[in-house]
Amino acid sequence: WHSALHGDATGVDKDIQRITLPSISRLRHFTNDTLLDLFFYNSPTYCQTIVDTVASELSRLHSLFLQRNPQFTGAVSVAGHSLGSLILFDLLTNQKTDQDNSKPVTQDKASRGPVNGDLHSLEEALERMDLMEYSNLFRKEELDIESLALCTENDLKDMGIPLGPRKKILCFMRKREILQEVRAGHPPLTAGLQGAKEEVGALGLGTSDDQVLLGTLSSISVSPVDYEYFDVGIGQVSINYPKLAFHPQTFFAFGSPIGMFLTVRGLKRIDPNYSFPTCKCFYNIYHPFDPVAYRIEPMIVSDMEIEPMLIPHHKGRKRMHLELKESLTRMSTDLKNNVLGSLRTAWQSFARLPVAALPPVTEGETAPEPPPEESEGIKTEEAELHSKEEEKEKELEEQNIKVGMLNGGRRIDYVLQEKPIESFNEYLFALQSHLCYWESEDTALLVLKEIYEKLGITLEQPQP
């Protein structure tokens, strides 16, 4: 998709080059060639090019593999790195199953049919948007199709309509307004940007409403960015997501900004019951120093804080410097508790009133209980053993926590162990950590382990 976006067909590189400053040319060239793709993906114009290219290439490679291996009947897994993982996430979010047309998909009722500018009833519009449950509310407020078009987001919010349906209504009414203006021969042009008037005027009314609307949005110099919101609340650029030629079994995201993009789109929480329509497994793998990576699990399980799953070293244990760090942390904590306990005991002994000597123990009598100081020392040792047992139990509990259905109820976030040299300065290795996944033996082992587990093959990893 990078070559398709930056090729001569789009001409975007020439347009960017004309406005690029001449100073620090190498850094600006790197920015234009890589980082700007994040902004292109959020553009309604170039996002379609990126998604179409990725989907067609995935289907082409899958078809080519089947031609070369006609006896293959296994499952297919996909992996995406950085922005590529976000593209795959959006593609898989908007796929349809073969049995039904269940949501969330981009082509819902609000966009499957044409955005008709000649709607005369509010019920027809609500049915087109699949929001008939709000018809009684609108009828109570004495709203019709024209008065609904005048409502702002705050008006809809005051009526108690949730965020997702609000965005659906605003997007639908905006498309209806644009289509009505196109049919009337007055396309919406931004003030001072009149260069697209001839192109818009060339649009005929013989085409479908979708083609008229698409041609209008693509020909306007500055077009509004429309977002579709689904039942789970994921807002995306309003484009057509093509159907893949296969159903992936597992989706691996490496160094992924998916969590950040979902938050920027206005999504605060992912429904725990949500899963991809055609992909049942999802793993978010990242390096702890990766500046582009973000977590997913806190958006699903927001009522509790859980640490990500630590990816084991390919040699079967934690890296030595991590074990040393944990040991030192545990020792400092124990030392601090012991010092505080000793100070507390000393203070209690000073503050305690003098006690008369106890008489000797005769036959038939029981020995007095040990003083509190000795019992506290015994309790401290028992507490240390108990804390270690609790840590092991906590690790097992975190591993078995059910985190929604995005990965079939299993954990989603997996973090790599940094190398010893990387722990000296995390800023120095930040860029390198974003590019380490393809050469990481730990990442490869996790991917193979999860794929082979679906085949009933369990990896017996040696433990220290």
The 8 nearest C-alpha neighbors of each residue, nearest first, counted from 0:
[[1, 3, 52, 49, 2, 53, 4, 48],
 [2, 0, 4, 3, 5, 49, 36, 6],
 [1, 3, 5, 4, 0, 6, 7, 52],
 [4, 2, 0, 6, 1, 5, 52, 48],
 [3, 5, 1, 2, 6, 0, 9, 49],
 [4, 6, 2, 3, 12, 1, 11, 7],
 [7, 5, 3, 8, 2, 4, 9, 10],
 [6, 8, 10, 9, 5, 11, 12, 3],
 [9, 7, 6, 10, 3, 4, 5, 11],
 [8, 10, 11, 7, 6, 4, 5, 3],
 [11, 9, 7, 13, 12, 8, 14, 6],
 [10, 12, 14, 9, 13, 15, 5, 4],
 [13, 11, 15, 14, 10, 5, 16, 6],
 [12, 14, 16, 11, 15, 10, 17, 7],
 [13, 15, 11, 12, 17, 16, 10, 18],
 [16, 14, 12, 13, 17, 18, 11, 19],
 [15, 17, 13, 19, 18, 14, 12, 20],
 [18, 16, 14, 15, 19, 13, 20, 12],
 [17, 19, 16, 15, 20, 14, 13, 21],
 [20, 18, 16, 17, 15, 21, 27, 31],
 [19, 21, 22, 18, 24, 27, 23, 16],
 [22, 20, 24, 19, 23, 27, 18, 16],
 [21, 23, 24, 20, 27, 25, 19, 26],
 [24, 22, 26, 25, 27, 21, 20, 28],
 [23, 25, 27, 22, 26, 21, 28, 20],
 [26, 24, 28, 27, 23, 29, 30, 22],
 [25, 27, 29, 28, 24, 23, 30, 31],
 [26, 28, 30, 24, 29, 25, 31, 23],
 [29, 27, 25, 31, 30, 26, 24, 32],
 [30, 28, 26, 32, 27, 31, 33, 25],
 [29, 31, 27, 34, 28, 33, 32, 26],
 [32, 30, 28, 35, 29, 33, 27, 34],
 [31, 33, 29, 30, 28, 34, 35, 36],
 [34, 32, 30, 35, 36, 31, 29, 37],
 [33, 35, 30, 36, 37, 31, 32, 29],
 [34, 36, 37, 38, 31, 33, 30, 39],
 [35, 37, 39, 34, 38, 33, 40, 32],
 [38, 36, 35, 40, 39, 34, 41, 82],
 [39, 37, 41, 35, 40, 36, 42, 34],
 [40, 38, 36, 42, 41, 37, 45, 35],
 [39, 41, 46, 37, 38, 42, 36, 45],
 [42, 40, 38, 39, 46, 43, 236, 37],
 [41, 43, 39, 44, 40, 46, 45, 38],
 [44, 42, 46, 45, 236, 224, 41, 47],
 [45, 43, 42, 46, 47, 217, 48, 39],
 [44, 46, 48, 47, 42, 39, 43, 40],
 [47, 45, 40, 49, 48, 43, 42, 44],
 [46, 48, 50, 45, 49, 51, 238, 44],
 [49, 47, 45, 51, 46, 50, 52, 4],
 [48, 50, 46, 52, 0, 47, 51, 53],
 [49, 51, 53, 47, 52, 48, 54, 46],
 [52, 50, 54, 48, 53, 49, 47, 55],
 [51, 53, 0, 49, 55, 50, 54, 56],
 [52, 54, 50, 56, 51, 55, 0, 57],
 [55, 53, 57, 51, 56, 52, 50, 243],
 [56, 54, 58, 52, 57, 53, 59, 51],
 [55, 57, 59, 53, 58, 54, 52, 60],
 [58, 56, 54, 60, 59, 55, 53, 61],
 [57, 59, 61, 55, 244, 56, 60, 62],
 [60, 58, 56, 62, 61, 57, 55, 63],
 [61, 59, 63, 57, 62, 58, 64, 56],
 [62, 60, 58, 64, 59, 63, 57, 65],
 [61, 63, 59, 65, 60, 64, 58, 66],
 [64, 62, 60, 66, 65, 61, 59, 67],
 [63, 65, 61, 67, 66, 62, 68, 60],
 [66, 64, 68, 62, 69, 67, 63, 61],
 [67, 65, 63, 64, 68, 69, 62, 61],
 [66, 68, 64, 65, 69, 63, 62, 70],
 [69, 67, 65, 70, 66, 71, 64, 63],
 [70, 68, 65, 71, 66, 67, 64, 72],
 [71, 69, 68, 72, 65, 67, 66, 73],
 [72, 70, 69, 68, 73, 65, 64, 74],
 [71, 73, 70, 74, 69, 65, 68, 75],
 [74, 72, 71, 75, 454, 70, 248, 76],
 [73, 75, 248, 76, 72, 247, 246, 249],
 [74, 76, 247, 248, 73, 77, 249, 246],
 [77, 75, 249, 247, 248, 250, 74, 78],
 [76, 78, 250, 251, 249, 247, 75, 79],
 [79, 77, 251, 250, 252, 80, 76, 84],
 [78, 80, 84, 83, 252, 253, 251, 87],
 [79, 81, 253, 84, 83, 254, 252, 82],
 [80, 82, 255, 254, 83, 84, 256, 253],
 [83, 81, 85, 84, 80, 86, 255, 37],
 [84, 82, 79, 86, 80, 81, 85, 87],
 [83, 85, 79, 80, 87, 252, 82, 86],
 [86, 84, 88, 82, 257, 87, 83, 89],
 [85, 87, 83, 89, 88, 84, 90, 82],
 [86, 88, 90, 84, 85, 89, 91, 83],
 [89, 87, 85, 91, 86, 90, 92, 84],
 [90, 88, 92, 86, 87, 91, 85, 93],
 [91, 89, 87, 93, 92, 88, 86, 240],
 [90, 92, 88, 94, 93, 89, 87, 275],
 [93, 91, 89, 90, 275, 94, 88, 103],
 [92, 94, 104, 90, 91, 105, 103, 89],
 [95, 93, 91, 92, 242, 276, 104, 90],
 [96, 94, 100, 276, 97, 93, 101, 104],
 [95, 97, 98, 99, 277, 276, 100, 94],
 [96, 98, 99, 95, 100, 277, 94, 276],
 [99, 97, 96, 100, 95, 101, 276, 277],
 [100, 98, 101, 96, 97, 95, 102, 276],
 [99, 101, 95, 96, 102, 98, 97, 104],
 [100, 102, 99, 103, 95, 96, 104, 276],
 [103, 101, 104, 100, 107, 230, 229, 276],
 [102, 104, 229, 93, 92, 101, 230, 105],
 [105, 103, 93, 102, 106, 107, 94, 92],
 [104, 106, 93, 107, 239, 240, 103, 227],
 [105, 107, 111, 110, 104, 108, 239, 109],
 [108, 106, 109, 110, 111, 105, 104, 102],
 [109, 107, 111, 127, 128, 110, 129, 112],
 [108, 110, 128, 127, 107, 111, 112, 129],
 [109, 111, 106, 108, 112, 107, 113, 114],
 [112, 110, 106, 108, 107, 109, 113, 127],
 [111, 113, 110, 114, 108, 109, 127, 115],
 [114, 112, 208, 115, 209, 110, 111, 207],
 [113, 115, 175, 208, 116, 112, 174, 209],
 [114, 116, 113, 117, 118, 175, 208, 178],
 [115, 117, 175, 179, 118, 178, 114, 176],
 [118, 116, 115, 119, 179, 175, 114, 120],
 [119, 117, 116, 120, 115, 124, 123, 144],
 [118, 120, 117, 144, 121, 123, 124, 145],
 [121, 119, 123, 122, 144, 118, 124, 143],
 [120, 122, 144, 124, 123, 143, 125, 119],
 [123, 121, 125, 120, 124, 126, 134, 131],
 [124, 122, 126, 120, 121, 125, 127, 118],
 [123, 125, 127, 121, 126, 122, 128, 120],
 [126, 124, 130, 128, 122, 131, 127, 123],
 [125, 127, 129, 123, 128, 124, 131, 122],
 [126, 128, 124, 109, 108, 125, 129, 123],
 [127, 129, 109, 125, 108, 126, 130, 124],
 [130, 128, 126, 127, 131, 108, 125, 109],
 [131, 129, 125, 128, 132, 133, 126, 164],
 [130, 132, 125, 133, 134, 126, 129, 122],
 [131, 133, 130, 134, 135, 136, 129, 125],
 [134, 132, 136, 131, 135, 130, 137, 125],
 [135, 133, 137, 131, 136, 132, 138, 122],
 [136, 134, 138, 137, 133, 139, 132, 131],
 [135, 137, 139, 133, 134, 138, 140, 158],
 [138, 136, 140, 134, 139, 142, 135, 141],
 [137, 139, 141, 135, 140, 136, 142, 134],
 [140, 138, 136, 137, 141, 135, 142, 134],
 [139, 141, 137, 138, 142, 136, 135, 158],
 [142, 140, 138, 139, 137, 143, 136, 146],
 [143, 141, 137, 140, 146, 138, 147, 144],
 [142, 144, 146, 121, 145, 147, 141, 120],
 [143, 145, 121, 147, 146, 120, 148, 119],
 [146, 144, 148, 147, 143, 149, 142, 121],
 [145, 147, 149, 148, 143, 144, 142, 150],
 [148, 146, 144, 150, 149, 145, 143, 142],
 [147, 149, 145, 146, 150, 172, 144, 169],
 [150, 148, 146, 147, 151, 145, 172, 144],
 [151, 149, 147, 148, 154, 146, 152, 155],
 [150, 152, 154, 153, 149, 155, 169, 148],
 [151, 153, 155, 154, 156, 165, 150, 169],
 [154, 152, 156, 151, 155, 157, 150, 158],
 [155, 153, 157, 151, 156, 152, 150, 158],
 [156, 154, 158, 152, 157, 153, 160, 165],
 [155, 157, 153, 159, 158, 154, 160, 152],
 [158, 156, 154, 159, 155, 153, 160, 152],
 [157, 159, 155, 156, 160, 154, 136, 140],
 [158, 160, 156, 157, 161, 155, 154, 136],
 [159, 161, 156, 158, 155, 165, 164, 162],
 [162, 160, 163, 164, 165, 159, 156, 155],
 [161, 163, 165, 164, 166, 160, 232, 156],
 [162, 164, 228, 166, 165, 232, 161, 229],
 [163, 165, 167, 166, 162, 161, 168, 160],
 [166, 164, 162, 168, 163, 167, 161, 169],
 [167, 165, 169, 163, 164, 168, 170, 228],
 [166, 168, 164, 170, 165, 169, 171, 228],
 [167, 169, 171, 165, 166, 170, 172, 164],
 [170, 168, 166, 172, 171, 167, 173, 165],
 [169, 171, 173, 167, 168, 172, 166, 225],
 [172, 170, 168, 174, 173, 169, 167, 175],
 [171, 173, 175, 169, 174, 170, 148, 168],
 [174, 172, 176, 170, 175, 171, 169, 177],
 [175, 173, 177, 171, 176, 172, 178, 170],
 [174, 176, 172, 116, 178, 173, 177, 114],
 [175, 177, 173, 179, 174, 178, 172, 180],
 [178, 176, 174, 180, 179, 175, 181, 173],
 [179, 177, 181, 175, 180, 176, 116, 212],
 [178, 180, 176, 182, 116, 181, 177, 175],
 [181, 179, 183, 185, 177, 186, 178, 182],
 [182, 180, 186, 178, 184, 183, 179, 185],
 [183, 181, 179, 184, 180, 178, 204, 185],
 [182, 184, 180, 181, 185, 179, 186, 178],
 [183, 185, 181, 182, 186, 180, 200, 179],
 [186, 184, 180, 181, 183, 187, 182, 188],
 [185, 187, 181, 180, 184, 188, 199, 177],
 [188, 186, 185, 189, 177, 180, 181, 219],
 [189, 187, 186, 190, 193, 219, 192, 196],
 [188, 190, 192, 191, 187, 221, 193, 220],
 [189, 191, 192, 188, 193, 187, 221, 220],
 [190, 192, 193, 189, 188, 194, 220, 221],
 [193, 191, 189, 190, 194, 188, 220, 195],
 [192, 194, 195, 196, 191, 188, 189, 190],
 [193, 195, 196, 192, 220, 197, 219, 198],
 [194, 196, 198, 193, 197, 219, 218, 199],
 [195, 197, 199, 198, 194, 193, 200, 186],
 [198, 196, 200, 199, 195, 201, 194, 193],
 [199, 197, 201, 195, 200, 196, 218, 202],
 [200, 198, 196, 201, 197, 202, 215, 195],
 [199, 201, 197, 198, 202, 196, 184, 203],
 [200, 202, 198, 199, 203, 197, 196, 204],
 [203, 201, 200, 199, 204, 211, 198, 214],
 [204, 202, 205, 201, 206, 211, 200, 182],
 [203, 205, 206, 202, 182, 211, 207, 208],
 [204, 206, 203, 207, 202, 211, 208, 210],
 [207, 205, 204, 210, 211, 203, 208, 209],
 [206, 208, 210, 209, 211, 205, 113, 204],
 [207, 209, 211, 113, 210, 212, 114, 206],
 [208, 210, 212, 207, 113, 211, 213, 114],
 [211, 209, 213, 207, 212, 208, 214, 206],
 [210, 212, 208, 214, 209, 213, 215, 207],
 [211, 213, 215, 209, 210, 214, 178, 208],
 [214, 212, 210, 216, 215, 211, 209, 217],
 [215, 213, 211, 217, 212, 216, 210, 218],
 [214, 216, 212, 218, 213, 217, 211, 199],
 [217, 215, 213, 219, 218, 214, 222, 212],
 [218, 216, 214, 215, 219, 213, 44, 222],
 [217, 219, 215, 216, 195, 214, 220, 199],
 [220, 218, 216, 221, 222, 195, 217, 215],
 [219, 221, 218, 222, 195, 192, 194, 217],
 [220, 222, 219, 223, 189, 188, 192, 216],
 [221, 223, 219, 216, 220, 224, 217, 43],
 [224, 222, 225, 221, 216, 43, 173, 219],
 [223, 225, 43, 222, 226, 236, 42, 237],
 [226, 224, 237, 236, 223, 170, 227, 43],
 [227, 225, 236, 235, 237, 234, 228, 224],
 [226, 228, 234, 235, 237, 167, 229, 236],
 [229, 227, 234, 163, 232, 233, 167, 166],
 [228, 230, 232, 231, 103, 233, 163, 227],
 [229, 231, 232, 103, 163, 228, 102, 233],
 [232, 230, 229, 270, 233, 269, 273, 103],
 [231, 233, 229, 228, 230, 163, 266, 234],
 [234, 232, 228, 231, 229, 266, 235, 261],
 [233, 235, 228, 227, 264, 226, 232, 265],
 [236, 234, 226, 227, 237, 233, 228, 264],
 [235, 237, 226, 225, 238, 43, 41, 227],
 [236, 238, 226, 225, 227, 235, 43, 239],
 [239, 237, 236, 47, 240, 43, 105, 46],
 [238, 240, 241, 105, 237, 47, 106, 50],
 [239, 241, 238, 90, 93, 242, 105, 50],
 [242, 240, 239, 243, 54, 51, 90, 50],
 [241, 243, 94, 244, 240, 95, 54, 90],
 [242, 244, 245, 58, 54, 241, 246, 57],
 [243, 245, 58, 242, 246, 61, 57, 62],
 [246, 244, 243, 247, 58, 61, 75, 242],
 [245, 247, 277, 278, 248, 244, 243, 75],
 [248, 246, 75, 76, 278, 249, 245, 77],
 [247, 249, 278, 76, 75, 74, 279, 280],
 [250, 248, 280, 76, 247, 281, 278, 77],
 [249, 251, 281, 77, 78, 76, 280, 282],
 [250, 252, 78, 282, 281, 283, 77, 79],
 [251, 253, 283, 79, 84, 255, 78, 284],
 [254, 252, 80, 284, 255, 285, 79, 81],
 [255, 253, 292, 285, 81, 80, 433, 291],
 [254, 256, 81, 292, 253, 257, 252, 84],
 [257, 255, 292, 259, 293, 258, 291, 260],
 [258, 256, 260, 85, 255, 259, 261, 293],
 [259, 257, 261, 295, 293, 260, 256, 294],
 [258, 260, 262, 256, 257, 261, 263, 293],
 [261, 259, 263, 257, 262, 258, 264, 256],
 [260, 262, 264, 258, 266, 263, 259, 257],
 [261, 263, 266, 259, 265, 264, 260, 267],
 [264, 262, 260, 265, 261, 259, 266, 258],
 [265, 263, 261, 262, 234, 266, 260, 235],
 [264, 266, 262, 263, 267, 261, 234, 233],
 [265, 267, 262, 261, 268, 264, 232, 233],
 [268, 266, 262, 265, 298, 269, 261, 232],
 [267, 269, 298, 266, 299, 270, 301, 232],
 [270, 268, 299, 298, 271, 231, 267, 273],
 [269, 271, 273, 272, 231, 268, 299, 403],
 [272, 270, 403, 273, 299, 404, 269, 402],
 [273, 271, 270, 404, 403, 274, 405, 269],
 [272, 274, 270, 271, 404, 405, 231, 275],
 [275, 273, 405, 404, 276, 272, 279, 406],
 [274, 276, 278, 92, 277, 91, 279, 405],
 [277, 275, 278, 96, 95, 94, 274, 92],
 [276, 278, 246, 275, 96, 94, 279, 247],
 [279, 277, 275, 248, 247, 280, 276, 249],
 [278, 280, 406, 248, 275, 407, 249, 277],
 [281, 279, 406, 249, 278, 250, 407, 248],
 [280, 282, 250, 406, 249, 251, 405, 411],
 [283, 281, 411, 251, 284, 252, 412, 250],
 [282, 284, 412, 252, 411, 413, 251, 253],
 [285, 283, 413, 253, 414, 252, 412, 282],
 [284, 286, 254, 414, 253, 292, 415, 287],
 [285, 287, 415, 289, 288, 414, 432, 254],
 [288, 286, 289, 414, 285, 415, 417, 416],
 [289, 287, 429, 286, 425, 290, 432, 428],
 [288, 290, 433, 286, 432, 291, 292, 429],
 [291, 289, 292, 288, 429, 433, 430, 432],
 [292, 290, 289, 256, 254, 255, 293, 433],
 [291, 293, 254, 255, 256, 289, 290, 285],
 [294, 292, 256, 258, 255, 259, 291, 295],
 [293, 295, 258, 296, 412, 297, 292, 283],
 [296, 294, 258, 298, 297, 412, 293, 299],
 [295, 297, 299, 298, 300, 294, 412, 411],
 [298, 296, 300, 301, 299, 295, 294, 304],
 [299, 297, 268, 296, 269, 295, 301, 300],
 [300, 298, 269, 296, 297, 271, 268, 301],
 [301, 299, 297, 302, 298, 296, 303, 402],
 [300, 302, 297, 303, 298, 299, 304, 268],
 [303, 301, 300, 304, 297, 299, 298, 305],
 [304, 302, 301, 300, 305, 297, 299, 306],
 [303, 305, 306, 302, 297, 301, 300, 296],
 [306, 304, 303, 307, 397, 297, 296, 300],
 [305, 307, 308, 304, 397, 309, 412, 394],
 [308, 306, 412, 413, 414, 309, 305, 411],
 [307, 309, 413, 414, 412, 310, 306, 398],
 [310, 308, 414, 413, 311, 307, 415, 416],
 [309, 311, 415, 414, 413, 308, 312, 416],
 [312, 310, 316, 309, 317, 313, 315, 441],
 [311, 313, 314, 315, 316, 441, 317, 310],
 [312, 314, 441, 315, 311, 440, 444, 316],
 [315, 313, 312, 316, 461, 311, 460, 317],
 [314, 316, 461, 462, 313, 312, 460, 311],
 [317, 315, 312, 463, 314, 311, 462, 318],
 [318, 316, 312, 319, 311, 322, 321, 315],
 [317, 319, 321, 320, 316, 322, 312, 416],
 [318, 320, 322, 321, 323, 317, 419, 316],
 [319, 321, 323, 322, 318, 324, 419, 418],
 [322, 320, 324, 323, 319, 318, 325, 317],
 [321, 323, 319, 325, 324, 320, 326, 317],
 [324, 322, 320, 326, 321, 325, 319, 327],
 [323, 325, 321, 327, 322, 326, 320, 328],
 [324, 326, 328, 322, 323, 327, 329, 321],
 [327, 325, 323, 329, 328, 324, 330, 322],
 [328, 326, 330, 324, 329, 325, 331, 323],
 [327, 329, 325, 331, 326, 330, 324, 332],
 [328, 330, 326, 332, 327, 331, 325, 333],
 [331, 329, 327, 333, 332, 328, 334, 326],
 [332, 330, 334, 328, 333, 329, 335, 327],
 [331, 333, 329, 335, 330, 334, 328, 336],
 [332, 334, 336, 330, 335, 331, 337, 329],
 [335, 333, 331, 337, 336, 332, 330, 338],
 [334, 336, 332, 338, 333, 337, 331, 339],
 [335, 337, 333, 339, 334, 338, 340, 332],
 [336, 338, 340, 334, 339, 335, 341, 333],
 [339, 337, 341, 335, 340, 336, 334, 342],
 [338, 340, 342, 336, 337, 341, 343, 335],
 [339, 341, 337, 343, 338, 342, 336, 344],
 [342, 340, 344, 338, 343, 339, 337, 345],
 [343, 341, 345, 339, 344, 340, 346, 338],
 [342, 344, 340, 346, 341, 345, 339, 347],
 [345, 343, 341, 347, 342, 346, 340, 348],
 [346, 344, 348, 342, 347, 343, 341, 349],
 [345, 347, 343, 349, 344, 348, 342, 350],
 [346, 348, 350, 344, 345, 349, 351, 343],
 [349, 347, 345, 351, 346, 350, 344, 352],
 [350, 348, 346, 347, 351, 345, 352, 344],
 [349, 351, 347, 348, 346, 352, 345, 353],
 [350, 352, 348, 349, 347, 353, 346, 354],
 [351, 353, 354, 350, 349, 348, 347, 355],
 [354, 352, 351, 355, 350, 348, 356, 349],
 [355, 353, 352, 356, 357, 351, 348, 370],
 [356, 354, 357, 353, 358, 352, 351, 359],
 [357, 355, 354, 358, 359, 353, 367, 360],
 [356, 358, 355, 359, 354, 360, 367, 366],
 [359, 357, 360, 356, 361, 355, 367, 366],
 [360, 358, 361, 357, 366, 356, 364, 362],
 [359, 361, 364, 358, 366, 362, 365, 363],
 [362, 360, 364, 363, 359, 365, 358, 366],
 [361, 363, 364, 360, 365, 359, 366, 358],
 [364, 362, 361, 365, 360, 366, 359, 367],
 [363, 365, 362, 361, 360, 366, 367, 359],
 [366, 364, 367, 363, 360, 362, 361, 368],
 [365, 367, 368, 360, 364, 369, 359, 361],
 [368, 366, 365, 369, 360, 370, 357, 364],
 [367, 369, 370, 366, 371, 365, 374, 373],
 [370, 368, 373, 367, 371, 374, 372, 366],
 [369, 371, 372, 373, 368, 374, 367, 375],
 [370, 372, 374, 373, 375, 369, 344, 376],
 [373, 371, 375, 370, 374, 376, 344, 369],
 [374, 372, 376, 375, 371, 370, 369, 377],
 [375, 373, 371, 377, 376, 372, 378, 370],
 [374, 376, 378, 372, 373, 377, 371, 379],
 [377, 375, 379, 373, 374, 378, 372, 380],
 [378, 376, 374, 380, 375, 379, 381, 373],
 [377, 379, 375, 381, 376, 380, 382, 374],
 [380, 378, 382, 376, 377, 381, 375, 383],
 [381, 379, 383, 382, 377, 378, 384, 376],
 [382, 380, 378, 384, 379, 383, 385, 377],
 [381, 383, 385, 379, 380, 384, 378, 386],
 [384, 382, 386, 380, 385, 381, 379, 387],
 [385, 383, 381, 387, 386, 382, 388, 380],
 [384, 386, 382, 388, 383, 387, 381, 389],
 [387, 385, 389, 383, 388, 384, 382, 390],
 [388, 386, 390, 384, 389, 385, 383, 391],
 [387, 389, 385, 391, 386, 390, 392, 384],
 [388, 390, 386, 392, 387, 391, 393, 385],
 [391, 389, 393, 387, 388, 392, 386, 394],
 [392, 390, 394, 388, 393, 389, 395, 387],
 [391, 393, 389, 395, 390, 394, 396, 388],
 [392, 394, 396, 390, 391, 395, 389, 397],
 [395, 393, 391, 397, 392, 396, 398, 390],
 [394, 396, 398, 392, 393, 397, 399, 391],
 [395, 397, 393, 399, 398, 394, 400, 392],
 [398, 396, 400, 394, 399, 395, 393, 305],
 [397, 399, 395, 396, 400, 394, 410, 308],
 [398, 400, 396, 397, 401, 395, 409, 410],
 [401, 399, 397, 398, 396, 402, 410, 409],
 [400, 402, 408, 409, 403, 399, 410, 404],
 [401, 403, 408, 409, 410, 400, 300, 404],
 [404, 402, 271, 408, 405, 272, 401, 299],
 [403, 405, 407, 408, 406, 272, 274, 273],
 [406, 404, 274, 407, 403, 273, 281, 280],
 [407, 405, 280, 281, 404, 409, 408, 279],
 [406, 408, 404, 409, 405, 279, 280, 403],
 [407, 409, 404, 401, 403, 402, 406, 410],
 [410, 408, 406, 401, 407, 402, 411, 400],
 [409, 411, 402, 412, 408, 401, 406, 398],
 [410, 412, 282, 283, 406, 413, 281, 296],
 [411, 413, 283, 307, 284, 410, 308, 294],
 [414, 412, 308, 284, 307, 309, 283, 310],
 [413, 415, 285, 309, 286, 310, 284, 308],
 [416, 414, 286, 310, 285, 309, 417, 287],
 [417, 415, 418, 414, 310, 309, 286, 318],
 [416, 418, 421, 415, 419, 422, 287, 286],
 [417, 419, 421, 420, 416, 422, 318, 320],
 [420, 418, 422, 421, 320, 417, 423, 318],
 [419, 421, 422, 418, 423, 424, 417, 428],
 [422, 420, 418, 419, 423, 424, 425, 417],
 [421, 423, 419, 420, 424, 425, 418, 417],
 [424, 422, 421, 420, 425, 419, 427, 426],
 [425, 423, 427, 426, 422, 421, 428, 420],
 [424, 426, 428, 427, 422, 421, 429, 288],
 [427, 425, 429, 428, 424, 288, 430, 421],
 [426, 428, 425, 424, 429, 430, 421, 431],
 [427, 429, 431, 425, 426, 430, 432, 421],
 [428, 430, 426, 432, 288, 431, 289, 427],
 [431, 429, 433, 432, 428, 434, 289, 290],
 [430, 432, 428, 434, 433, 429, 435, 289],
 [431, 433, 435, 429, 289, 434, 430, 428],
 [432, 434, 289, 431, 430, 435, 254, 429],
 [435, 433, 431, 432, 436, 430, 437, 254],
 [436, 434, 432, 438, 437, 433, 439, 431],
 [437, 435, 439, 438, 434, 442, 253, 433],
 [436, 438, 439, 435, 434, 442, 443, 440],
 [439, 437, 436, 435, 440, 443, 442, 434],
 [438, 440, 436, 442, 441, 437, 435, 443],
 [441, 439, 443, 442, 444, 438, 313, 312],
 [440, 442, 444, 313, 439, 443, 312, 445],
 [443, 441, 445, 439, 444, 440, 446, 436],
 [442, 444, 440, 446, 441, 445, 447, 439],
 [443, 445, 441, 447, 442, 446, 448, 440],
 [446, 444, 448, 442, 443, 447, 449, 441],
 [447, 445, 443, 449, 448, 444, 450, 442],
 [448, 446, 450, 444, 445, 449, 451, 443],
 [447, 449, 445, 451, 446, 450, 444, 452],
 [450, 448, 452, 446, 447, 451, 445, 453],
 [451, 449, 447, 452, 448, 453, 446, 454],
 [450, 452, 454, 453, 456, 448, 449, 447],
 [453, 451, 455, 456, 449, 454, 450, 457],
 [452, 454, 451, 455, 450, 449, 456, 448],
 [455, 453, 451, 452, 456, 450, 457, 73],
 [454, 456, 452, 453, 457, 451, 450, 458],
 [455, 457, 452, 451, 454, 458, 453, 448],
 [458, 456, 452, 455, 459, 451, 448, 454],
 [457, 459, 460, 448, 456, 452, 451, 447],
 [460, 458, 457, 461, 462, 456, 315, 448],
 [459, 461, 458, 315, 462, 314, 313, 316],
 [462, 460, 315, 459, 463, 314, 316, 313],
 [461, 463, 315, 316, 460, 314, 459, 317],
 [462, 316, 461, 315, 317, 314, 460, 312]]
